[in-house]
Amino acid sequence: MLYADHAATSPIRPEVLNAMRPALTGAFGNPSSRHTAGEAAAALLEDARRRVARVLGVRTGDVVFTAGGTEANNLALKGIALGTGADRVLTTPIEHESVLASLDYLERFHGVRGTRIPVDPTGRLAPAALDAALDATDGPGSPDSPALVSVAHANNEVGTVQDAAALVAVARQRGALVHLDAVQSAGWLALDGIGADAVSIAGHKLGAPKGIGALAVRGRVPVEPLVHGGGQERGRRSGTENVAGAVGLAIALELAEAEREAVVARVGDATARFARAVLRLVPGASPTGDPAFGDPARRLPATASFTLAGVSGESVLLELERRGIVSSSGSACAAGSDEPSHVLLACGIDPVVAQTAIRFTFGRAPVADPEGLAALVAASVEAVVGR
């Protein structure tokens, strides 16, 4: 089987599993307990926190471990908006459901003014558009409450990469805070030096287990916790910490960062060859997102996504799986939905065409035969059309 749905989840790396073992066996204590077993667990937890902070370019105390990317995004939007008193939150219509649903909650229950800034057909937010939106939202409200901008570093469905540094610079000029959803970009793009006030990551996209993530939020930013209780994670996320998961996340993030430049070059080249072959061999295939396959400044190196005009995307995916290739139509968080992708609709794609979408997201080992895989895609499309 060829697994091409790494944007949904990735397998646990052997090195990560080995690193987690001591926290699951010997150092199994509660890190809040003041005895030897608890202290051993606490030491592992703080070492993991330090490792994550170093890769993200933040202070150790800025890292809050969560149950995954969805919780990290919820904590970023709700926690920062409520903690700072922000009455304006700006994002785009192509964000992950956890961001859009969090904004919807803030609008309905806390009177926050939400703005969803349009993106261009590739899914990119122009810095000038952010500047204009921040200007337009200036108005009645507390002068001491900053606006909060939340943007995904790279889109999970179409792979388009935002110019995060430019967006942060615009927000800074306007006195706004910035949350960067780096769930898809972590391990593929550099995160240190962008300057965001908060950054979300998720372990299972990197080769760590499901159920662990982190929000790095600068210490000067007030955060209202979503989970109240014993005051763990410096009062920002109560509950007994997932020590083994934190260790796994730290090791996976470190490994991905150490390998990043070499992996991006190899995987990006193979993905670009695959995408070009699909566009050549499949009639009616069109790329979604930025068409610059192989350019990590514009598109995630391991993501290739298309629409197939006149062909059922789901039927093609089933045919591909019959041939031993596992891929998807888009976000796993929208699985089971009959509605066209909100990302593709926001990029201006017709709703009927949007339902023909297929997405291939590869791991850190490049596809051995990109052109051969593209030929299998073409054969699967032909088989569906011929039925």
C-alpha positions in Angstrom: 0.0 0.0 0.0 1.2 3.5 -0.8 -0.1 5.9 1.9 -0.5 9.4 0.5 -2.6 11.1 3.3 0.1 12.4 5.6 -1.7 15.7 6.0 -4.4 13.8 7.8 -2.0 11.9 10.0 1.4 10.3 9.8 2.8 7.0 11.3 4.8 7.2 14.5 8.5 7.3 13.9 10.5 4.4 15.5 12.8 6.9 17.2 9.8 8.7 18.7 8.4 5.4 20.1 11.7 4.5 21.6 12.1 7.9 23.2 8.6 7.7 24.7 9.1 4.3 26.3 10.8 5.6 29.6 7.8 7.9 30.2 5.4 5.0 29.8 7.3 2.6 32.0 10.0 3.8 34.4 9.0 7.5 34.8 5.3 7.0 34.8 4.5 9.2 37.8 2.3 12.3 37.9 4.6 15.3 37.1 2.7 17.3 39.8 3.5 14.8 42.5 6.2 15.7 44.9 8.0 12.4 45.2 10.7 10.7 43.2 8.4 9.2 40.6 6.7 12.5 40.0 9.9 14.4 39.9 11.3 12.0 37.2 8.2 12.6 35.1 8.4 16.3 35.6 12.0 16.3 34.5 11.0 14.5 31.2 8.2 17.0 30.7 10.4 20.0 31.1 13.0 18.6 28.9 10.4 18.1 26.2 9.2 21.6 26.7 12.7 23.0 26.3 13.2 21.0 23.1 10.0 22.2 21.5 10.7 25.8 22.5 14.2 25.7 21.0 12.8 24.6 17.6 10.0 27.2 17.6 12.4 30.0 18.8 10.5 30.8 22.0 11.2 30.7 25.7 10.7 27.4 27.4 7.9 28.7 29.6 6.0 29.9 26.5 5.1 26.3 25.5 1.7 24.9 26.6 1.2 21.2 25.8 -2.3 20.4 24.5 -4.2 17.4 23.3 -3.5 18.3 19.7 -3.8 21.0 17.0 -7.5 21.6 17.4 -7.2 22.3 21.1 -4.1 24.5 20.5 -6.1 26.6 17.9 -9.0 26.9 20.3 -6.7 28.0 23.1 -5.1 30.5 20.8 -8.3 32.2 19.6 -10.5 31.9 22.7 -7.8 32.1 25.2 -6.0 35.1 23.7 -9.2 37.0 22.8 -10.7 36.5 26.3 -7.4 37.1 28.1 -6.6 40.3 26.3 -10.1 41.5 25.9 -9.7 41.7 22.1 -12.9 42.6 20.5 -11.7 42.1 16.9 -10.5 38.8 15.4 -9.4 38.6 11.8 -8.8 35.4 9.8 -9.5 34.0 6.4 -12.3 31.8 5.1 -9.9 28.9 4.3 -8.8 28.2 7.8 -9.0 24.9 9.6 -12.4 24.2 11.1 -11.0 24.6 14.6 -10.2 28.2 13.9 -13.4 29.1 12.1 -15.6 27.4 14.7 -13.7 29.2 17.5 -14.3 32.5 15.9 -18.0 31.6 15.5 -18.1 30.9 19.2 -16.5 34.2 20.1 -18.9 36.1 17.9 -22.0 34.4 19.3 -21.2 34.3 23.0 -18.7 37.2 23.5 -19.7 39.8 21.0 -16.3 39.7 19.2 -16.3 41.3 15.8 -15.0 38.7 13.4 -13.6 39.4 9.9 -12.9 36.7 7.3 -10.5 38.3 4.8 -10.9 37.0 1.2 -7.9 35.2 -0.3 -6.8 35.1 -3.9 -7.6 32.0 -6.2 -4.4 30.2 -4.9 -5.5 30.6 -1.3 -3.0 33.3 -0.4 -3.8 36.3 1.9 -2.1 39.5 0.6 -0.4 41.6 3.2 -2.2 44.6 1.7 -5.5 42.9 2.2 -4.7 42.3 5.9 -3.7 45.9 6.3 -6.9 47.1 4.7 -9.0 44.8 6.9 -7.3 46.0 10.1 -7.9 49.5 9.0 -11.6 48.8 8.3 -12.1 47.1 11.7 -10.7 50.1 13.6 -13.6 51.7 15.3 -15.6 51.6 18.5 -14.1 49.3 21.1 -11.6 49.3 23.9 -8.5 51.2 22.9 -6.4 48.9 25.1 -7.6 45.7 23.5 -5.5 44.6 20.5 -6.9 42.9 17.4 -6.0 39.2 17.0 -5.1 37.9 13.6 -5.2 34.1 13.0 -3.7 32.6 9.8 -2.6 29.1 8.8 1.1 29.1 7.8 0.1 26.5 5.1 -3.3 25.3 4.1 -4.1 21.7 4.9 -6.1 21.1 1.7 -4.4 22.9 -1.1 -0.9 23.4 0.4 -0.5 27.1 -0.3 2.1 28.8 2.0 1.4 32.2 3.4 4.1 34.9 3.6 3.8 34.7 7.3 6.7 37.2 8.1 5.1 39.9 5.9 1.7 39.3 7.5 3.2 39.5 11.0 5.0 42.8 10.0 1.7 44.3 8.9 -0.1 43.3 12.1 2.8 44.7 14.2 2.4 48.1 12.5 -1.3 48.0 13.5 -0.6 46.8 17.1 -2.4 43.5 16.4 -1.4 40.1 17.9 -0.8 37.2 15.5 -1.6 33.5 15.9 0.1 31.2 13.3 -1.5 27.8 12.8 1.6 25.8 11.9 0.0 22.3 12.2 0.7 21.6 8.6 3.9 23.5 8.2 5.9 22.3 11.2 8.7 20.1 10.0 8.4 21.4 6.5 9.0 25.2 6.9 11.2 27.2 9.3 9.1 28.5 12.2 11.9 30.3 14.1 12.1 34.0 13.4 8.6 34.7 12.0 7.7 36.6 15.1 4.1 35.4 15.7 2.7 35.8 19.2 1.3 32.3 19.2 2.1 29.2 17.2 0.1 25.9 17.1 1.5 22.5 16.2 0.3 18.9 16.4 2.3 15.8 17.0 0.6 13.3 14.7 1.5 15.3 11.6 5.2 14.9 12.5 5.5 11.3 13.4 4.5 11.6 17.1 1.2 10.0 18.5 -2.2 11.4 18.1 -3.5 13.3 21.2 -0.5 15.6 21.7 0.1 19.1 20.5 1.3 22.5 21.7 0.6 26.2 21.6 3.7 28.4 22.0 2.4 31.7 23.2 4.6 34.5 24.3 4.6 35.1 28.0 3.6 38.7 27.7 0.3 37.7 26.1 -2.5 37.1 28.6 -4.3 33.8 28.0 -7.6 32.7 29.6 -7.5 28.9 30.0 -10.1 26.7 28.4 -9.6 23.9 31.0 -9.7 24.9 34.6 -8.5 22.8 37.5 -5.2 22.2 39.2 -3.3 25.0 37.3 -0.9 22.8 35.3 1.0 24.3 32.4 1.6 27.5 34.3 -2.2 27.9 34.8 -3.0 27.9 31.1 -4.1 24.3 30.7 -5.1 22.3 33.7 -5.1 18.5 33.9 -2.4 15.9 34.3 0.0 16.3 31.4 0.6 13.7 28.8 4.3 13.3 29.5 5.0 10.5 27.0 3.2 12.4 24.3 5.2 15.6 25.1 8.4 13.6 24.8 7.3 12.1 21.5 6.3 15.5 20.1 9.6 17.0 21.1 11.7 14.3 19.5 9.5 14.2 16.3 9.8 18.0 16.0 13.6 17.9 16.5 14.1 15.2 14.0 11.9 16.9 11.4 13.8 20.2 11.9 17.2 18.5 11.6 16.2 16.8 8.4 14.1 19.6 7.0 16.3 21.1 4.3 17.4 17.8 2.7 13.9 16.3 3.0 12.2 19.3 1.5 14.5 19.2 -1.5 14.0 15.5 -2.2 10.3 15.4 -1.5 9.5 18.6 -3.3 11.2 17.5 -6.5 9.4 14.1 -6.5 6.0 15.8 -5.7 6.5 18.3 -8.5 7.3 15.5 -11.0 4.2 13.7 -9.9 2.0 16.8 -10.2 3.3 17.7 -13.7 2.7 14.1 -14.8 -0.9 14.1 -13.5 -1.6 17.4 -15.3 -0.2 15.9 -18.5 -1.9 12.5 -18.3 -5.3 13.3 -16.8 -7.7 15.2 -19.1 -9.6 17.9 -17.1 -7.1 17.9 -14.2 -6.4 21.3 -12.7 -4.1 22.1 -9.7 -5.7 23.7 -6.6 -3.7 26.1 -4.5 -0.5 27.7 -5.7 0.7 26.0 -8.9 4.4 26.4 -8.1 5.0 22.7 -7.2 8.4 22.2 -5.7 8.8 25.8 -4.4 8.5 25.6 -0.6 8.1 29.4 -0.3 4.8 29.1 -2.1 3.5 25.5 -1.6 4.1 22.7 0.9 6.7 20.3 -0.7 4.7 17.2 -0.1 1.2 18.3 -1.2 -0.3 17.8 -4.6 -4.0 18.6 -5.1 -6.3 18.7 -8.1 -9.8 19.0 -9.3 -11.0 16.6 -12.0 -13.7 18.3 -14.0 -16.6 16.0 -14.8 -15.3 13.1 -12.7 -16.4 12.1 -9.1 -13.4 12.6 -6.9 -14.7 10.1 -4.3 -15.0 7.5 -7.1 -11.5 8.1 -8.2 -10.3 7.8 -4.6 -12.0 4.4 -4.2 -10.5 3.2 -7.4 -7.1 4.3 -6.3 -7.5 2.4 -3.0 -8.5 -0.7 -5.0 -5.1 -0.3 -6.7 -3.3 0.1 -3.3 -3.0 3.9 -3.1 -4.6 5.7 -0.1 -5.3 9.4 -0.6 -8.1 11.8 0.2 -10.4 14.6 -1.0 -9.3 17.1 1.6 -9.4 17.7 5.3 -10.1 14.6 7.5 -11.9 17.0 9.9 -14.7 17.3 7.2 -14.9 13.6 6.7 -18.5 12.4 5.9 -19.6 15.8 4.8 -21.5 16.0 1.4 -20.7 19.7 1.1 -18.0 21.0 -1.2 -14.8 22.1 0.6 -15.0 25.6 2.1 -11.4 26.1 1.2 -12.0 25.5 -2.5 -15.2 27.6 -2.5 -13.2 30.5 -0.9 -10.7 30.1 -3.7 -13.4 30.7 -6.2 -13.9 27.2 -7.5 -17.3 26.2 -8.6 -19.2 24.0 -6.1 -19.7 21.2 -8.6 -16.0 21.2 -9.6 -15.0 21.5 -5.9 -16.6 18.1 -5.3 -14.2 16.5 -7.8 -11.1 17.3 -5.7 -8.4 14.8 -4.8 -5.4 15.4 -2.6 -2.1 13.6 -2.2 0.1 14.4 0.8 3.4 12.4 1.0 5.7 11.7 3.9 9.4 12.4 4.4 10.5 9.7 2.0 9.9 10.8 -1.6 7.8 8.8 -4.0 10.0 6.3 -5.7 8.3 6.5 -9.1 6.3 9.8 -9.4 5.5 9.3 -13.1 4.4 5.7 -12.4 2.1 6.9 -9.6 0.6 9.6 -11.9 0.0 6.9 -14.5 -2.0 4.9 -11.9 -4.0 8.1 -11.2 -4.7 8.5 -14.9 -5.8 4.8 -15.1 -8.1 5.2 -12.1 -9.7 8.2 -13.6 -10.1 6.4 -17.0 -11.7 3.4 -15.2 -14.2 5.7 -13.4 -15.1 7.5 -16.6 -15.6 4.3 -18.4 -18.2 2.9 -16.0 
